[in-house]
Amino acid sequence: MKIILEPQWVGIDVSQAKLDIALRPADSTWQVSNDESGWHELLSQLSAVVIS
């Protein structure tokens, strides 16, 4: 994921098996597994984003 400098809103839809993540206004979406490995991946990806 590229670095996004414009402040973003993050939405996370939680299910037992996965997390669906959406960024707005970047209009970016992706999924990670809802386990420790997926949480680390999510934190890594969100570290490149300025969150509102």
N, C-alpha and C positions, 0 to 999 in steps of 0.2 A: 504494500500500500504506500502511495506517495504521501508526503507531508502536506497537510491541508492547513493553511494559515488563517482562513476565514473562520470565525467562531461557528461551531456546529451544535445542533441539538442531537442528542443520541437517544434512540428508542431501542429497547431490548424486550423482545417477546420470549418468554421463558416456557419451555416444556420439559418434560422429564429427560428427554434424550438430547435436546439441542437448544441453542440460543440463536435467535434471529436478530441481527443487529441492523439498524438503519441510521444513516446520517443525513441530516437536512441542514442547510440547503444543498449539500454536495450531491444528493441523490445517489448515495452509495449504500449497497446492502450486501451482507454476507452472513454465513452461518458458522458456528463453532459447536463442538460437542459440549454438553453440559456436564463436564467433569473437570478435574484439576488441569489436565492438559489443555482443554478448550479455554478455561479461564485464563491461563497463562498466555495463550494465543490472543485472546481478546484484549488483555492488558497491554500486550506488546503492540497490537494494532492501534489501540486508542492513544498510546503515548505519542503517536505522530499527528494527533489532532488537537486543535484548540477547541475546548468544549465550553459552550455558553453556560 
